[in-house]
Amino acid sequence: MKKFALFLILLVSFAAVGCSGKFWGGTAAGTLAAGGGYEYNLHRQKQRIDEDLNAGRITQEEYNIRKNQIERDSLLQ
């Protein structure tokens, strides 16, 4: 829920800035698209390591290390 609230605040902020002109609107839209794609990729990585742990392909220790790396890379903590 915390991540969703932060995302919503960012979305509204960029939309408000984007209303001042076409350049800023395009910039805001591009920034949101890039950030959304980046976060979606991290989400997919989390799903993969969950699957790897459940299938026994990685240990709990390796899972924790990889999960911490993904969380550090996330913009929405």
WOBEL-V616824 format. One record per run of one state. SS is the DSSP state (@ for helix, = for strand, . for the rest). FROM is the first residue (numbers start at 1). TO is the last residue. If there is no record, write none. Layout:
BEGIN
<<SS & FROM & TO> <SS & FROM & TO>>
END
This chain:
BEGIN
<<. & 1 & 1> <@ & 2 & 18> <. & 19 & 21> <@ & 22 & 55> <. & 56 & 59> <@ & 60 & 73> <. & 74 & 77>>
END
